[in-house]
Amino acid sequence: MMGHAGMAATAVRYLRSVGAPTSAAAPATPAAPVPRPSLRAVREDERAPLDAAEFRAVLGHFASGVTIVTAPGEPGPAGFACQSFTSLSLDPPLVAFMVARTSTTWPRIARAGVFCVNVLGAGHGALCRAFAVSGADKFAGVRHVPAPATGSPRLADVPAWIDCTIHAVHTGGDHLIVVGRVDALGTDPRAAAAGPLLFHRGAFGQFSP
């Protein structure tokens, strides 16, 4: 097995063979930054020949967990049901979720700059439905406490929660990809014992090991 010195010598020989410099005596001129592409609407002739209903039906075969993303705000907290949540990076600790660009809740979360992901358990179907509607007081009768790092609502009796600061936001077609840096997280073993709430082909389900 080649040691560090052997690998370094091999790298130097390769650089010399292709005429590349092997010392830092003459600093290289930094490359010009690549310009970001301008955003524009997708033209009709660029759209894939896919039926939207078929697209949803096929992708609905992928089962996912369900979360409620919350944030503090005025006159009250904001939140929405979200199944497109995922872990992204361990170092640094990052997670991500996707939200429709037409969402009326997202601007309130964006203004807060922070959010808490509440992972739902098997008995939380009604809670998820309540947070999936628009225009209602979603937090009416819902017990919650401030998450320790950001103050975002941490819902009671959820199996797990992840408290985050917004790290980056990217465009992804008709959705936004929101990346959050994890500031705090935790679990409730008692709530987790019931198992997760799953979403599959338009309906809620449970995990049976």
One Martini backbone bead per residue (centre of mass of N, CA, C, O) as a GRO file, in nm:
protein
  209
    1MET     BB    1   0.095   0.036   0.024
    2MET     BB    2   0.084   0.363  -0.029
    3GLY     BB    3   0.225   0.628   0.093
    4HIS     BB    4   0.244   0.962   0.124
    5ALA     BB    5   0.519   0.994  -0.018
    6GLY     BB    6   0.453   0.825  -0.270
    7MET     BB    7   0.209   0.995  -0.364
    8ALA     BB    8   0.365   1.260  -0.395
    9ALA     BB    9   0.571   1.164  -0.606
   10THR     BB   10   0.364   1.080  -0.820
   11ALA     BB   11   0.237   1.362  -0.854
   12VAL     BB   12   0.493   1.511  -0.946
   13ARG     BB   13   0.552   1.341  -1.199
   14TYR     BB   14   0.289   1.407  -1.341
   15LEU     BB   15   0.315   1.717  -1.355
   16ARG     BB   16   0.580   1.714  -1.519
   17SER     BB   17   0.469   1.552  -1.770
   18VAL     BB   18   0.243   1.801  -1.824
   19GLY     BB   19   0.377   2.090  -1.734
   20ALA     BB   20   0.330   2.140  -1.442
   21PRO     BB   21   0.354   2.298  -1.162
   22THR     BB   22   0.539   2.214  -0.834
   23SER     BB   23   0.518   2.510  -0.725
   24ALA     BB   24   0.446   2.827  -0.529
   25ALA     BB   25   0.616   3.070  -0.646
   26ALA     BB   26   0.383   3.116  -0.872
   27PRO     BB   27   0.102   3.249  -0.856
   28ALA     BB   28  -0.201   3.202  -0.958
   29THR     BB   29  -0.451   3.309  -1.143
   30PRO     BB   30  -0.753   3.376  -1.073
   31ALA     BB   31  -1.047   3.272  -1.148
   32ALA     BB   32  -1.324   3.351  -1.288
   33PRO     BB   33  -1.630   3.376  -1.212
   34VAL     BB   34  -1.916   3.210  -1.254
   35PRO     BB   35  -2.197   3.287  -1.385
   36ARG     BB   36  -2.516   3.311  -1.313
   37PRO     BB   37  -2.799   3.206  -1.416
   38SER     BB   38  -3.077   3.308  -1.549
   39LEU     BB   39  -3.404   3.346  -1.479
   40ARG     BB   40  -3.678   3.157  -1.629
   41ALA     BB   41  -3.920   3.056  -1.807
   42VAL     BB   42  -4.077   2.787  -1.934
   43ARG     BB   43  -4.122   2.671  -2.228
   44GLU     BB   44  -4.328   2.476  -2.411
   45ASP     BB   45  -4.084   2.341  -2.588
   46GLU     BB   46  -3.941   2.238  -2.296
   47ARG     BB   47  -4.143   2.041  -2.223
   48ALA     BB   48  -4.227   1.755  -2.108
   49PRO     BB   49  -4.421   1.469  -2.215
   50LEU     BB   50  -4.613   1.509  -1.938
   51ASP     BB   51  -4.844   1.402  -1.717
   52ALA     BB   52  -4.928   1.521  -1.414
   53ALA     BB   53  -5.090   1.281  -1.302
   54GLU     BB   54  -4.881   1.062  -1.372
   55PHE     BB   55  -4.648   1.178  -1.215
   56ARG     BB   56  -4.781   1.158  -0.934
   57ALA     BB   57  -4.852   0.854  -0.943
   58VAL     BB   58  -4.566   0.741  -0.972
   59LEU     BB   59  -4.427   0.898  -0.728
   60GLY     BB   60  -4.632   0.780  -0.510
   61HIS     BB   61  -4.462   0.505  -0.468
   62PHE     BB   62  -4.299   0.687  -0.283
   63ALA     BB   63  -4.230   0.662   0.034
   64SER     BB   64  -4.291   0.886   0.315
   65GLY     BB   65  -4.253   1.104   0.532
   66VAL     BB   66  -4.379   1.337   0.790
   67THR     BB   67  -4.407   1.694   0.830
   68ILE     BB   68  -4.366   2.000   1.031
   69VAL     BB   69  -4.310   2.331   0.945
   70THR     BB   70  -4.173   2.587   1.155
   71ALA     BB   71  -4.229   2.938   1.270
   72PRO     BB   72  -4.180   3.234   1.378
   73GLY     BB   73  -4.413   3.518   1.446
   74GLU     BB   74  -4.617   3.782   1.303
   75PRO     BB   75  -4.886   3.732   1.501
   76GLY     BB   76  -4.780   3.434   1.434
   77PRO     BB   77  -4.717   3.135   1.363
   78ALA     BB   78  -4.573   2.907   1.127
   79GLY     BB   79  -4.707   2.639   0.900
   80PHE     BB   80  -4.639   2.313   0.732
   81ALA     BB   81  -4.687   2.046   0.541
   82CYS     BB   82  -4.411   1.794   0.490
   83GLN     BB   83  -4.256   1.536   0.272
   84SER     BB   84  -3.982   1.699   0.155
   85PHE     BB   85  -3.770   1.564   0.361
   86THR     BB   86  -3.405   1.586   0.431
   87SER     BB   87  -3.104   1.478   0.456
   88LEU     BB   88  -2.766   1.613   0.362
   89SER     BB   89  -2.549   1.672   0.607
   90LEU     BB   90  -2.292   1.621   0.851
   91ASP     BB   91  -2.040   1.816   0.729
   92PRO     BB   92  -2.233   1.999   0.784
   93PRO     BB   93  -2.538   2.022   0.941
   94LEU     BB   94  -2.788   1.926   0.701
   95VAL     BB   95  -3.102   2.020   0.566
   96ALA     BB   96  -3.413   1.958   0.367
   97PHE     BB   97  -3.671   2.133   0.178
   98MET     BB   98  -3.978   2.154  -0.007
   99VAL     BB   99  -4.144   2.439  -0.171
  100ALA     BB  100  -4.380   2.610  -0.299
  101ARG     BB  101  -4.385   2.916  -0.468
  102THR     BB  102  -4.708   2.955  -0.377
  103SER     BB  103  -4.665   2.977  -0.091
  104THR     BB  104  -4.790   3.151   0.203
  105THR     BB  105  -4.580   3.048   0.427
  106TRP     BB  106  -4.287   3.088   0.331
  107PRO     BB  107  -4.243   3.400   0.371
  108ARG     BB  108  -4.253   3.373   0.685
  109ILE     BB  109  -4.007   3.188   0.712
  110ALA     BB  110  -3.804   3.369   0.566
  111ARG     BB  111  -3.825   3.607   0.765
  112ALA     BB  112  -3.725   3.445   1.013
  113GLY     BB  113  -3.471   3.233   0.925
  114VAL     BB  114  -3.629   2.991   1.058
  115PHE     BB  115  -3.671   2.636   1.174
  116CYS     BB  116  -3.893   2.350   1.244
  117VAL     BB  117  -3.880   2.000   1.239
  118ASN     BB  118  -4.169   1.788   1.261
  119VAL     BB  119  -4.194   1.462   1.331
  120LEU     BB  120  -4.431   1.231   1.255
  121GLY     BB  121  -4.662   1.015   1.376
  122ALA     BB  122  -4.902   0.771   1.346
  123GLY     BB  123  -5.127   0.977   1.504
  124HIS     BB  124  -5.093   1.254   1.288
  125GLY     BB  125  -5.304   1.292   1.056
  126ALA     BB  126  -5.481   1.533   1.153
  127LEU     BB  127  -5.250   1.733   1.191
  128CYS     BB  128  -5.157   1.736   0.900
  129ARG     BB  129  -5.424   1.837   0.773
  130ALA     BB  130  -5.430   2.110   0.929
  131PHE     BB  131  -5.142   2.201   0.786
  132ALA     BB  132  -5.259   2.175   0.469
  133VAL     BB  133  -5.404   2.432   0.499
  134SER     BB  134  -5.556   2.745   0.416
  135GLY     BB  135  -5.635   3.024   0.640
  136ALA     BB  136  -5.594   2.889   0.905
  137ASP     BB  137  -5.558   2.809   1.246
  138LYS     BB  138  -5.317   2.577   1.295
  139PHE     BB  139  -5.259   2.628   1.626
  140ALA     BB  140  -5.524   2.545   1.728
  141GLY     BB  141  -5.480   2.337   2.005
  142VAL     BB  142  -5.162   2.333   1.979
  143ARG     BB  143  -4.899   2.207   2.131
  144HIS     BB  144  -4.618   2.423   2.227
  145VAL     BB  145  -4.267   2.503   2.207
  146PRO     BB  146  -3.972   2.644   2.211
  147ALA     BB  147  -3.706   2.611   2.051
  148PRO     BB  148  -3.383   2.644   2.170
  149ALA     BB  149  -3.246   2.816   1.924
  150THR     BB  150  -3.510   2.975   1.757
  151GLY     BB  151  -3.826   2.950   1.865
  152SER     BB  152  -3.964   2.746   1.727
  153PRO     BB  153  -4.216   2.537   1.698
  154ARG     BB  154  -4.254   2.264   1.925
  155LEU     BB  155  -4.422   1.993   1.909
  156ALA     BB  156  -4.612   1.787   2.072
  157ASP     BB  157  -4.553   1.447   2.053
  158VAL     BB  158  -4.300   1.409   1.882
  159PRO     BB  159  -4.044   1.204   1.785
  160ALA     BB  160  -3.907   1.458   1.626
  161TRP     BB  161  -3.656   1.731   1.607
  162ILE     BB  162  -3.542   2.023   1.398
  163ASP     BB  163  -3.327   2.297   1.450
  164CYS     BB  164  -3.308   2.591   1.227
  165THR     BB  165  -3.111   2.762   0.986
  166ILE     BB  166  -3.101   2.936   0.712
  167HIS     BB  167  -2.863   2.869   0.447
  168ALA     BB  168  -3.037   2.806   0.173
  169VAL     BB  169  -3.177   2.894  -0.162
  170HIS     BB  170  -3.332   2.710  -0.427
  171THR     BB  171  -3.419   2.644  -0.743
  172GLY     BB  172  -3.706   2.405  -0.854
  173GLY     BB  173  -3.896   2.518  -1.045
  174ASP     BB  174  -4.201   2.518  -0.861
  175HIS     BB  175  -3.972   2.511  -0.643
  176LEU     BB  176  -3.805   2.516  -0.329
  177ILE     BB  177  -3.475   2.480  -0.188
  178VAL     BB  178  -3.427   2.424   0.155
  179VAL     BB  179  -3.151   2.503   0.362
  180GLY     BB  180  -3.047   2.374   0.682
  181ARG     BB  181  -2.897   2.449   0.985
  182VAL     BB  182  -2.818   2.268   1.257
  183ASP     BB  183  -2.868   2.356   1.611
  184ALA     BB  184  -3.095   2.141   1.697
  185LEU     BB  185  -3.199   1.824   1.861
  186GLY     BB  186  -3.459   1.558   1.899
  187THR     BB  187  -3.632   1.319   2.114
  188ASP     BB  188  -3.928   1.097   2.178
  189PRO     BB  189  -3.952   0.784   2.282
  190ARG     BB  190  -4.255   0.759   2.335
  191ALA     BB  191  -4.351   0.863   2.051
  192ALA     BB  192  -4.167   0.665   1.878
  193ALA     BB  193  -4.303   0.386   1.950
  194ALA     BB  194  -4.546   0.414   1.728
  195GLY     BB  195  -4.417   0.538   1.492
  196PRO     BB  196  -4.457   0.642   1.174
  197LEU     BB  197  -4.566   0.863   0.936
  198LEU     BB  198  -4.702   0.778   0.621
  199PHE     BB  199  -4.670   0.836   0.257
  200HIS     BB  200  -4.893   0.670   0.007
  201ARG     BB  201  -5.073   0.723  -0.259
  202GLY     BB  202  -5.244   0.960  -0.094
  203ALA     BB  203  -5.183   0.810   0.189
  204PHE     BB  204  -5.188   0.699   0.503
  205GLY     BB  205  -4.945   0.525   0.713
  206GLN     BB  206  -4.774   0.239   0.852
  207PHE     BB  207  -4.526   0.073   1.030
  208SER     BB  208  -4.445  -0.285   0.977
  209PRO     BB  209  -4.198  -0.506   1.091
   0.00000   0.00000   0.00000
